[in-house]
Amino acid sequence: MLAIDQLITKVLLAGANNVLVFNLPLLSTTPFAIHHEPEKLNELKEITEEHKKKASSAY
């Protein structure tokens, strides 16, 4: 599986001029996480924060 930054690069090299990349919601606040994964809320929050950090520094 390609990482988001690799996919964006591939699309840009294919000729795209504008690319919109959606960010993740705070995973620890989703209904699924709250009701089915309460023991993993901190882990889900860290995953979201890491994703946002990498996405904002990639381009």
mmCIF file as Biopython writes it, N, C-alpha, C and O atoms, coordinates in Angstrom:
data_model
#
loop_
_atom_site.group_PDB
_atom_site.id
_atom_site.type_symbol
_atom_site.label_atom_id
_atom_site.label_alt_id
_atom_site.label_comp_id
_atom_site.label_asym_id
_atom_site.label_entity_id
_atom_site.label_seq_id
_atom_site.pdbx_PDB_ins_code
_atom_site.Cartn_x
_atom_site.Cartn_y
_atom_site.Cartn_z
_atom_site.occupancy
_atom_site.B_iso_or_equiv
_atom_site.auth_seq_id
_atom_site.auth_asym_id
_atom_site.pdbx_PDB_model_num
ATOM 1   N N  . MET A ? 1  ? 0.833   -1.168 0.000   1.0 0.0 1  A 1 
ATOM 2   C CA . MET A ? 1  ? 0.000   0.000  0.000   1.0 0.0 1  A 1 
ATOM 3   C C  . MET A ? 1  ? 0.887   1.243  0.000   1.0 0.0 1  A 1 
ATOM 4   O O  . MET A ? 1  ? 1.869   1.325  0.737   1.0 0.0 1  A 1 
ATOM 5   N N  . LEU A ? 2  ? 0.521   2.198  -0.835  1.0 0.0 2  A 1 
ATOM 6   C CA . LEU A ? 2  ? 1.294   3.431  -0.916  1.0 0.0 2  A 1 
ATOM 7   C C  . LEU A ? 2  ? 0.879   4.403  0.175   1.0 0.0 2  A 1 
ATOM 8   O O  . LEU A ? 2  ? -0.292  4.477  0.547   1.0 0.0 2  A 1 
ATOM 9   N N  . ALA A ? 3  ? 1.846   5.140  0.677   1.0 0.0 3  A 1 
ATOM 10  C CA . ALA A ? 3  ? 1.564   6.176  1.666   1.0 0.0 3  A 1 
ATOM 11  C C  . ALA A ? 3  ? 0.928   7.367  0.956   1.0 0.0 3  A 1 
ATOM 12  O O  . ALA A ? 3  ? 1.069   7.528  -0.256  1.0 0.0 3  A 1 
ATOM 13  N N  . ILE A ? 4  ? 0.237   8.187  1.711   1.0 0.0 4  A 1 
ATOM 14  C CA . ILE A ? 4  ? -0.448  9.339  1.128   1.0 0.0 4  A 1 
ATOM 15  C C  . ILE A ? 4  ? 0.524   10.232 0.361   1.0 0.0 4  A 1 
ATOM 16  O O  . ILE A ? 4  ? 0.197   10.690 -0.733  1.0 0.0 4  A 1 
ATOM 17  N N  . ASP A ? 5  ? 1.698   10.486 0.905   1.0 0.0 5  A 1 
ATOM 18  C CA . ASP A ? 5  ? 2.646   11.358 0.209   1.0 0.0 5  A 1 
ATOM 19  C C  . ASP A ? 5  ? 3.092   10.758 -1.118  1.0 0.0 5  A 1 
ATOM 20  O O  . ASP A ? 5  ? 3.321   11.490 -2.081  1.0 0.0 5  A 1 
ATOM 21  N N  . GLN A ? 6  ? 3.217   9.438  -1.181  1.0 0.0 6  A 1 
ATOM 22  C CA . GLN A ? 6  ? 3.579   8.791  -2.440  1.0 0.0 6  A 1 
ATOM 23  C C  . GLN A ? 6  ? 2.445   8.902  -3.456  1.0 0.0 6  A 1 
ATOM 24  O O  . GLN A ? 6  ? 2.690   9.119  -4.643  1.0 0.0 6  A 1 
ATOM 25  N N  . LEU A ? 7  ? 1.224   8.755  -2.999  1.0 0.0 7  A 1 
ATOM 26  C CA . LEU A ? 7  ? 0.072   8.881  -3.888  1.0 0.0 7  A 1 
ATOM 27  C C  . LEU A ? 7  ? -0.055  10.299 -4.434  1.0 0.0 7  A 1 
ATOM 28  O O  . LEU A ? 7  ? -0.343  10.489 -5.615  1.0 0.0 7  A 1 
ATOM 29  N N  . ILE A ? 8  ? 0.158   11.286 -3.583  1.0 0.0 8  A 1 
ATOM 30  C CA . ILE A ? 8  ? 0.082   12.678 -4.025  1.0 0.0 8  A 1 
ATOM 31  C C  . ILE A ? 8  ? 1.159   12.948 -5.070  1.0 0.0 8  A 1 
ATOM 32  O O  . ILE A ? 8  ? 0.889   13.574 -6.095  1.0 0.0 8  A 1 
ATOM 33  N N  . THR A ? 9  ? 2.369   12.482 -4.814  1.0 0.0 9  A 1 
ATOM 34  C CA . THR A ? 9  ? 3.459   12.661 -5.769  1.0 0.0 9  A 1 
ATOM 35  C C  . THR A ? 9  ? 3.124   12.007 -7.097  1.0 0.0 9  A 1 
ATOM 36  O O  . THR A ? 9  ? 3.363   12.588 -8.155  1.0 0.0 9  A 1 
ATOM 37  N N  . LYS A ? 10 ? 2.575   10.813 -7.050  1.0 0.0 10 A 1 
ATOM 38  C CA . LYS A ? 10 ? 2.201   10.090 -8.265  1.0 0.0 10 A 1 
ATOM 39  C C  . LYS A ? 10 ? 1.155   10.866 -9.065  1.0 0.0 10 A 1 
ATOM 40  O O  . LYS A ? 10 ? 1.255   10.956 -10.289 1.0 0.0 10 A 1 
ATOM 41  N N  . VAL A ? 11 ? 0.166   11.419 -8.391  1.0 0.0 11 A 1 
ATOM 42  C CA . VAL A ? 11 ? -0.879  12.201 -9.057  1.0 0.0 11 A 1 
ATOM 43  C C  . VAL A ? 11 ? -0.289  13.476 -9.668  1.0 0.0 11 A 1 
ATOM 44  O O  . VAL A ? 11 ? -0.640  13.842 -10.790 1.0 0.0 11 A 1 
ATOM 45  N N  . LEU A ? 12 ? 0.593   14.146 -8.948  1.0 0.0 12 A 1 
ATOM 46  C CA . LEU A ? 12 ? 1.212   15.361 -9.462  1.0 0.0 12 A 1 
ATOM 47  C C  . LEU A ? 12 ? 2.085   15.066 -10.679 1.0 0.0 12 A 1 
ATOM 48  O O  . LEU A ? 12 ? 2.076   15.824 -11.649 1.0 0.0 12 A 1 
ATOM 49  N N  . LEU A ? 13 ? 2.830   13.977 -10.632 1.0 0.0 13 A 1 
ATOM 50  C CA . LEU A ? 13 ? 3.666   13.604 -11.765 1.0 0.0 13 A 1 
ATOM 51  C C  . LEU A ? 13 ? 2.837   13.197 -12.980 1.0 0.0 13 A 1 
ATOM 52  O O  . LEU A ? 13 ? 3.304   13.287 -14.115 1.0 0.0 13 A 1 
ATOM 53  N N  . ALA A ? 14 ? 1.613   12.751 -12.738 1.0 0.0 14 A 1 
ATOM 54  C CA . ALA A ? 14 ? 0.718   12.379 -13.835 1.0 0.0 14 A 1 
ATOM 55  C C  . ALA A ? 14 ? 0.075   13.609 -14.475 1.0 0.0 14 A 1 
ATOM 56  O O  . ALA A ? 14 ? -0.624  13.487 -15.481 1.0 0.0 14 A 1 
ATOM 57  N N  . GLY A ? 15 ? 0.307   14.797 -13.900 1.0 0.0 15 A 1 
ATOM 58  C CA . GLY A ? 15 ? -0.168  16.016 -14.524 1.0 0.0 15 A 1 
ATOM 59  C C  . GLY A ? 15 ? -1.215  16.806 -13.758 1.0 0.0 15 A 1 
ATOM 60  O O  . GLY A ? 15 ? -1.686  17.827 -14.258 1.0 0.0 15 A 1 
ATOM 61  N N  . ALA A ? 16 ? -1.585  16.383 -12.596 1.0 0.0 16 A 1 
ATOM 62  C CA . ALA A ? 16 ? -2.579  17.130 -11.824 1.0 0.0 16 A 1 
ATOM 63  C C  . ALA A ? 16 ? -2.008  18.478 -11.399 1.0 0.0 16 A 1 
ATOM 64  O O  . ALA A ? 16 ? -0.846  18.577 -11.005 1.0 0.0 16 A 1 
ATOM 65  N N  . ASN A ? 17 ? -2.833  19.504 -11.483 1.0 0.0 17 A 1 
ATOM 66  C CA . ASN A ? 17 ? -2.406  20.839 -11.070 1.0 0.0 17 A 1 
ATOM 67  C C  . ASN A ? 17 ? -2.853  21.172 -9.655  1.0 0.0 17 A 1 
ATOM 68  O O  . ASN A ? 17 ? -2.171  21.906 -8.940  1.0 0.0 17 A 1 
ATOM 69  N N  . ASN A ? 18 ? -3.984  20.639 -9.255  1.0 0.0 18 A 1 
ATOM 70  C CA . ASN A ? 18 ? -4.530  20.910 -7.929  1.0 0.0 18 A 1 
ATOM 71  C C  . ASN A ? 18 ? -4.929  19.588 -7.287  1.0 0.0 18 A 1 
ATOM 72  O O  . ASN A ? 18 ? -5.590  18.755 -7.906  1.0 0.0 18 A 1 
ATOM 73  N N  . VAL A ? 19 ? -4.522  19.415 -6.053  1.0 0.0 19 A 1 
ATOM 74  C CA . VAL A ? 19 ? -4.844  18.186 -5.324  1.0 0.0 19 A 1 
ATOM 75  C C  . VAL A ? 19 ? -5.399  18.580 -3.966  1.0 0.0 19 A 1 
ATOM 76  O O  . VAL A ? 19 ? -4.798  19.383 -3.252  1.0 0.0 19 A 1 
ATOM 77  N N  . LEU A ? 20 ? -6.534  18.022 -3.613  1.0 0.0 20 A 1 
ATOM 78  C CA . LEU A ? 20 ? -7.138  18.272 -2.317  1.0 0.0 20 A 1 
ATOM 79  C C  . LEU A ? 20 ? -7.008  17.014 -1.472  1.0 0.0 20 A 1 
ATOM 80  O O  . LEU A ? 20 ? -7.461  15.940 -1.868  1.0 0.0 20 A 1 
ATOM 81  N N  . VAL A ? 21 ? -6.392  17.151 -0.316  1.0 0.0 21 A 1 
ATOM 82  C CA . VAL A ? 21 ? -6.204  16.020 0.592   1.0 0.0 21 A 1 
ATOM 83  C C  . VAL A ? 21 ? -6.998  16.305 1.856   1.0 0.0 21 A 1 
ATOM 84  O O  . VAL A ? 21 ? -6.757  17.294 2.548   1.0 0.0 21 A 1 
ATOM 85  N N  . PHE A ? 22 ? -7.942  15.431 2.145   1.0 0.0 22 A 1 
ATOM 86  C CA . PHE A ? 22 ? -8.762  15.602 3.336   1.0 0.0 22 A 1 
ATOM 87  C C  . PHE A ? 22 ? -8.006  15.125 4.564   1.0 0.0 22 A 1 
ATOM 88  O O  . PHE A ? 22 ? -7.229  14.173 4.499   1.0 0.0 22 A 1 
ATOM 89  N N  . ASN A ? 23 ? -8.238  15.780 5.654   1.0 0.0 23 A 1 
ATOM 90  C CA . ASN A ? 23 ? -7.620  15.401 6.916   1.0 0.0 23 A 1 
ATOM 91  C C  . ASN A ? 23 ? -8.515  14.416 7.646   1.0 0.0 23 A 1 
ATOM 92  O O  . ASN A ? 23 ? -9.694  14.273 7.321   1.0 0.0 23 A 1 
ATOM 93  N N  . LEU A ? 24 ? -7.962  13.755 8.609   1.0 0.0 24 A 1 
ATOM 94  C CA . LEU A ? 24 ? -8.728  12.812 9.418   1.0 0.0 24 A 1 
ATOM 95  C C  . LEU A ? 24 ? -9.479  13.534 10.524  1.0 0.0 24 A 1 
ATOM 96  O O  . LEU A ? 24 ? -8.998  14.534 11.055  1.0 0.0 24 A 1 
ATOM 97  N N  . PRO A ? 25 ? -10.648 13.034 10.871  1.0 0.0 25 A 1 
ATOM 98  C CA . PRO A ? 25 ? -11.294 13.561 12.083  1.0 0.0 25 A 1 
ATOM 99  C C  . PRO A ? 25 ? -10.516 13.038 13.287  1.0 0.0 25 A 1 
ATOM 100 O O  . PRO A ? 25 ? -9.717  12.111 13.153  1.0 0.0 25 A 1 
ATOM 101 N N  . LEU A ? 26 ? -10.738 13.608 14.426  1.0 0.0 26 A 1 
ATOM 102 C CA . LEU A ? 26 ? -10.105 13.110 15.638  1.0 0.0 26 A 1 
ATOM 103 C C  . LEU A ? 26 ? -10.708 11.740 15.929  1.0 0.0 26 A 1 
ATOM 104 O O  . LEU A ? 26 ? -11.839 11.642 16.404  1.0 0.0 26 A 1 
ATOM 105 N N  . LEU A ? 27 ? -9.952  10.686 15.642  1.0 0.0 27 A 1 
ATOM 106 C CA . LEU A ? 27 ? -10.471 9.326  15.714  1.0 0.0 27 A 1 
ATOM 107 C C  . LEU A ? 27 ? -11.000 8.949  17.096  1.0 0.0 27 A 1 
ATOM 108 O O  . LEU A ? 27 ? -11.917 8.136  17.212  1.0 0.0 27 A 1 
ATOM 109 N N  . SER A ? 28 ? -10.432 9.529  18.127  1.0 0.0 28 A 1 
ATOM 110 C CA . SER A ? 28 ? -10.865 9.181  19.480  1.0 0.0 28 A 1 
ATOM 111 C C  . SER A ? 28 ? -12.236 9.756  19.830  1.0 0.0 28 A 1 
ATOM 112 O O  . SER A ? 28 ? -12.799 9.421  20.872  1.0 0.0 28 A 1 
ATOM 113 N N  . THR A ? 29 ? -12.777 10.618 18.967  1.0 0.0 29 A 1 
ATOM 114 C CA . THR A ? 29 ? -14.098 11.187 19.246  1.0 0.0 29 A 1 
ATOM 115 C C  . THR A ? 29 ? -15.191 10.590 18.357  1.0 0.0 29 A 1 
ATOM 116 O O  . THR A ? 29 ? -16.344 11.017 18.423  1.0 0.0 29 A 1 
ATOM 117 N N  . THR A ? 30 ? -14.840 9.621  17.538  1.0 0.0 30 A 1 
ATOM 118 C CA . THR A ? 30 ? -15.858 8.998  16.692  1.0 0.0 30 A 1 
ATOM 119 C C  . THR A ? 30 ? -16.744 8.083  17.532  1.0 0.0 30 A 1 
ATOM 120 O O  . THR A ? 30 ? -16.286 7.509  18.520  1.0 0.0 30 A 1 
ATOM 121 N N  . PRO A ? 31 ? -17.991 7.949  17.147  1.0 0.0 31 A 1 
ATOM 122 C CA . PRO A ? 31 ? -18.896 7.070  17.913  1.0 0.0 31 A 1 
ATOM 123 C C  . PRO A ? 31 ? -18.363 5.646  18.041  1.0 0.0 31 A 1 
ATOM 124 O O  . PRO A ? 31 ? -18.508 5.022  19.092  1.0 0.0 31 A 1 
ATOM 125 N N  . PHE A ? 32 ? -17.750 5.130  16.980  1.0 0.0 32 A 1 
ATOM 126 C CA . PHE A ? 32 ? -17.216 3.766  17.062  1.0 0.0 32 A 1 
ATOM 127 C C  . PHE A ? 32 ? -16.166 3.661  18.161  1.0 0.0 32 A 1 
ATOM 128 O O  . PHE A ? 32 ? -16.197 2.735  18.971  1.0 0.0 32 A 1 
ATOM 129 N N  . ALA A ? 33 ? -15.236 4.615  18.186  1.0 0.0 33 A 1 
ATOM 130 C CA . ALA A ? 33 ? -14.172 4.571  19.189  1.0 0.0 33 A 1 
ATOM 131 C C  . ALA A ? 33 ? -14.734 4.677  20.602  1.0 0.0 33 A 1 
ATOM 132 O O  . ALA A ? 33 ? -14.321 3.941  21.498  1.0 0.0 33 A 1 
ATOM 133 N N  . ILE A ? 34 ? -15.666 5.585  20.794  1.0 0.0 34 A 1 
ATOM 134 C CA . ILE A ? 34 ? -16.229 5.815  22.133  1.0 0.0 34 A 1 
ATOM 135 C C  . ILE A ? 34 ? -16.986 4.591  22.637  1.0 0.0 34 A 1 
ATOM 136 O O  . ILE A ? 34 ? -16.886 4.235  23.811  1.0 0.0 34 A 1 
ATOM 137 N N  . HIS A ? 35 ? -17.736 3.955  21.758  1.0 0.0 35 A 1 
ATOM 138 C CA . HIS A ? 35 ? -18.589 2.846  22.193  1.0 0.0 35 A 1 
ATOM 139 C C  . HIS A ? 35 ? -17.941 1.468  22.093  1.0 0.0 35 A 1 
ATOM 140 O O  . HIS A ? 35 ? -18.319 0.552  22.824  1.0 0.0 35 A 1 
ATOM 141 N N  . HIS A ? 36 ? -16.969 1.313  21.193  1.0 0.0 36 A 1 
ATOM 142 C CA . HIS A ? 36 ? -16.416 -0.013 20.966  1.0 0.0 36 A 1 
ATOM 143 C C  . HIS A ? 36 ? -14.932 -0.146 21.310  1.0 0.0 36 A 1 
ATOM 144 O O  . HIS A ? 36 ? -14.437 -1.261 21.472  1.0 0.0 36 A 1 
ATOM 145 N N  . GLU A ? 37 ? -14.226 0.963  21.424  1.0 0.0 37 A 1 
ATOM 146 C CA . GLU A ? 37 ? -12.793 0.916  21.697  1.0 0.0 37 A 1 
ATOM 147 C C  . GLU A ? 37 ? -12.377 1.902  22.795  1.0 0.0 37 A 1 
ATOM 148 O O  . GLU A ? 37 ? -11.362 2.579  22.636  1.0 0.0 37 A 1 
ATOM 149 N N  . PRO A ? 38 ? -13.114 2.007  23.891  1.0 0.0 38 A 1 
ATOM 150 C CA . PRO A ? 38 ? -12.782 3.039  24.888  1.0 0.0 38 A 1 
ATOM 151 C C  . PRO A ? 38 ? -11.376 2.899  25.476  1.0 0.0 38 A 1 
ATOM 152 O O  . PRO A ? 38 ? -10.774 3.891  25.889  1.0 0.0 38 A 1 
ATOM 153 N N  . GLU A ? 39 ? -10.858 1.682  25.515  1.0 0.0 39 A 1 
ATOM 154 C CA . GLU A ? 39 ? -9.513  1.494  26.064  1.0 0.0 39 A 1 
ATOM 155 C C  . GLU A ? 39 ? -8.418  1.987  25.117  1.0 0.0 39 A 1 
ATOM 156 O O  . GLU A ? 39 ? -7.255  2.077  25.508  1.0 0.0 39 A 1 
ATOM 157 N N  . LYS A ? 40 ? -8.785  2.304  23.880  1.0 0.0 40 A 1 
ATOM 158 C CA . LYS A ? 40 ? -7.802  2.744  22.895  1.0 0.0 40 A 1 
ATOM 159 C C  . LYS A ? 40 ? -7.933  4.220  22.528  1.0 0.0 40 A 1 
ATOM 160 O O  . LYS A ? 40 ? -7.344  4.647  21.535  1.0 0.0 40 A 1 
ATOM 161 N N  . LEU A ? 41 ? -8.678  5.008  23.287  1.0 0.0 41 A 1 
ATOM 162 C CA . LEU A ? 41 ? -8.918  6.409  22.933  1.0 0.0 41 A 1 
ATOM 163 C C  . LEU A ? 41 ? -7.624  7.219  22.831  1.0 0.0 41 A 1 
ATOM 164 O O  . LEU A ? 41 ? -7.460  8.010  21.902  1.0 0.0 41 A 1 
ATOM 165 N N  . ASN A ? 42 ? -6.704  7.026  23.783  1.0 0.0 42 A 1 
ATOM 166 C CA . ASN A ? 42 ? -5.439  7.767  23.733  1.0 0.0 42 A 1 
ATOM 167 C C  . ASN A ? 42 ? -4.619  7.375  22.510  1.0 0.0 42 A 1 
ATOM 168 O O  . ASN A ? 42 ? -4.015  8.228  21.860  1.0 0.0 42 A 1 
ATOM 169 N N  . GLU A ? 43 ? -4.599  6.088  22.202  1.0 0.0 43 A 1 
ATOM 170 C CA . GLU A ? 43 ? -3.857  5.607  21.032  1.0 0.0 43 A 1 
ATOM 171 C C  . GLU A ? 43 ? -4.448  6.200  19.746  1.0 0.0 43 A 1 
ATOM 172 O O  . GLU A ? 43 ? -3.707  6.626  18.860  1.0 0.0 43 A 1 
ATOM 173 N N  . LEU A ? 44 ? -5.770  6.227  19.648  1.0 0.0 44 A 1 
ATOM 174 C CA . LEU A ? 44 ? -6.421  6.780  18.466  1.0 0.0 44 A 1 
ATOM 175 C C  . LEU A ? 44 ? -6.148  8.283  18.329  1.0 0.0 44 A 1 
ATOM 176 O O  . LEU A ? 44 ? -5.976  8.790  17.221  1.0 0.0 44 A 1 
ATOM 177 N N  . LYS A ? 45 ? -6.111  8.984  19.460  1.0 0.0 45 A 1 
ATOM 178 C CA . LYS A ? 45 ? -5.800  10.413 19.435  1.0 0.0 45 A 1 
ATOM 179 C C  . LYS A ? 45 ? -4.373  10.638 18.932  1.0 0.0 45 A 1 
ATOM 180 O O  . LYS A ? 45 ? -4.131  11.547 18.138  1.0 0.0 45 A 1 
ATOM 181 N N  . GLU A ? 46 ? -3.436  9.819  19.388  1.0 0.0 46 A 1 
ATOM 182 C CA . GLU A ? 46 ? -2.043  9.938  18.955  1.0 0.0 46 A 1 
ATOM 183 C C  . GLU A ? 46 ? -1.894  9.638  17.461  1.0 0.0 46 A 1 
ATOM 184 O O  . GLU A ? 46 ? -1.121  10.300 16.768  1.0 0.0 46 A 1 
ATOM 185 N N  . ILE A ? 47 ? -2.627  8.649  16.970  1.0 0.0 47 A 1 
ATOM 186 C CA . ILE A ? 47 ? -2.580  8.313  15.543  1.0 0.0 47 A 1 
ATOM 187 C C  . ILE A ? 47 ? -3.058  9.493  14.716  1.0 0.0 47 A 1 
ATOM 188 O O  . ILE A ? 47 ? -2.438  9.840  13.711  1.0 0.0 47 A 1 
ATOM 189 N N  . THR A ? 48 ? -4.154  10.110 15.130  1.0 0.0 48 A 1 
ATOM 190 C CA . THR A ? 48 ? -4.693  11.254 14.409  1.0 0.0 48 A 1 
ATOM 191 C C  . THR A ? 48 ? -3.699  12.415 14.411  1.0 0.0 48 A 1 
ATOM 192 O O  . THR A ? 48 ? -3.467  13.035 13.373  1.0 0.0 48 A 1 
ATOM 193 N N  . GLU A ? 49 ? -3.123  12.704 15.549  1.0 0.0 49 A 1 
ATOM 194 C CA . GLU A ? 49 ? -2.179  13.816 15.655  1.0 0.0 49 A 1 
ATOM 195 C C  . GLU A ? 49 ? -0.939  13.567 14.800  1.0 0.0 49 A 1 
ATOM 196 O O  . GLU A ? 49 ? -0.431  14.489 14.163  1.0 0.0 49 A 1 
ATOM 197 N N  . GLU A ? 50 ? -0.453  12.335 14.782  1.0 0.0 50 A 1 
ATOM 198 C CA . GLU A ? 50 ? 0.711   12.001 13.968  1.0 0.0 50 A 1 
ATOM 199 C C  . GLU A ? 50 ? 0.393   12.148 12.477  1.0 0.0 50 A 1 
ATOM 200 O O  . GLU A ? 50 ? 1.211   12.654 11.709  1.0 0.0 50 A 1 
ATOM 201 N N  . HIS A ? 51 ? -0.786  11.707 12.083  1.0 0.0 51 A 1 
ATOM 202 C CA . HIS A ? 51 ? -1.209  11.846 10.686  1.0 0.0 51 A 1 
ATOM 203 C C  . HIS A ? 51 ? -1.254  13.312 10.282  1.0 0.0 51 A 1 
ATOM 204 O O  . HIS A ? 51 ? -0.732  13.684 9.231   1.0 0.0 51 A 1 
ATOM 205 N N  . LYS A ? 52 ? -1.868  14.137 11.101  1.0 0.0 52 A 1 
ATOM 206 C CA . LYS A ? 52 ? -1.993  15.564 10.801  1.0 0.0 52 A 1 
ATOM 207 C C  . LYS A ? 52 ? -0.611  16.227 10.708  1.0 0.0 52 A 1 
ATOM 208 O O  . LYS A ? 52 ? -0.379  17.080 9.851   1.0 0.0 52 A 1 
ATOM 209 N N  . LYS A ? 53 ? 0.294   15.825 11.599  1.0 0.0 53 A 1 
ATOM 210 C CA . LYS A ? 53 ? 1.647   16.385 11.590  1.0 0.0 53 A 1 
ATOM 211 C C  . LYS A ? 53 ? 2.360   16.011 10.294  1.0 0.0 53 A 1 
ATOM 212 O O  . LYS A ? 53 ? 2.987   16.862 9.663   1.0 0.0 53 A 1 
ATOM 213 N N  . LYS A ? 54 ? 2.268   14.754 9.897   1.0 0.0 54 A 1 
ATOM 214 C CA . LYS A ? 54 ? 2.931   14.313 8.672   1.0 0.0 54 A 1 
ATOM 215 C C  . LYS A ? 54 ? 2.289   14.945 7.442   1.0 0.0 54 A 1 
ATOM 216 O O  . LYS A ? 54 ? 2.992   15.332 6.509   1.0 0.0 54 A 1 
ATOM 217 N N  . ALA A ? 55 ? 0.977   15.051 7.433   1.0 0.0 55 A 1 
ATOM 218 C CA . ALA A ? 55 ? 0.281   15.628 6.275   1.0 0.0 55 A 1 
ATOM 219 C C  . ALA A ? 55 ? 0.634   17.099 6.102   1.0 0.0 55 A 1 
ATOM 220 O O  . ALA A ? 55 ? 0.811   17.563 4.976   1.0 0.0 55 A 1 
ATOM 221 N N  . SER A ? 56 ? 0.739   17.837 7.202   1.0 0.0 56 A 1 
ATOM 222 C CA . SER A ? 56 ? 1.030   19.271 7.087   1.0 0.0 56 A 1 
ATOM 223 C C  . SER A ? 56 ? 2.485   19.538 6.742   1.0 0.0 56 A 1 
ATOM 224 O O  . SER A ? 56 ? 2.796   20.589 6.181   1.0 0.0 56 A 1 
ATOM 225 N N  . SER A ? 57 ? 3.381   18.622 7.061   1.0 0.0 57 A 1 
ATOM 226 C CA . SER A ? 57 ? 4.797   18.855 6.762   1.0 0.0 57 A 1 
ATOM 227 C C  . SER A ? 57 ? 5.211   18.282 5.415   1.0 0.0 57 A 1 
ATOM 228 O O  . SER A ? 57 ? 6.310   18.559 4.935   1.0 0.0 57 A 1 
ATOM 229 N N  . ALA A ? 58 ? 4.337   17.482 4.799   1.0 0.0 58 A 1 
ATOM 230 C CA . ALA A ? 58 ? 4.706   16.839 3.531   1.0 0.0 58 A 1 
ATOM 231 C C  . ALA A ? 58 ? 4.764   17.825 2.383   1.0 0.0 58 A 1 
ATOM 232 O O  . ALA A ? 58 ? 5.590   17.671 1.484   1.0 0.0 58 A 1 
ATOM 233 N N  . TYR A ? 59 ? 3.896   18.846 2.391   1.0 0.0 59 A 1 
ATOM 234 C CA . TYR A ? 59 ? 3.864   19.767 1.252   1.0 0.0 59 A 1 
ATOM 235 C C  . TYR A ? 59 ? 3.732   21.179 1.710   1.0 0.0 59 A 1 
ATOM 236 O O  . TYR A ? 59 ? 3.689   22.094 0.887   1.0 0.0 59 A 1 
#
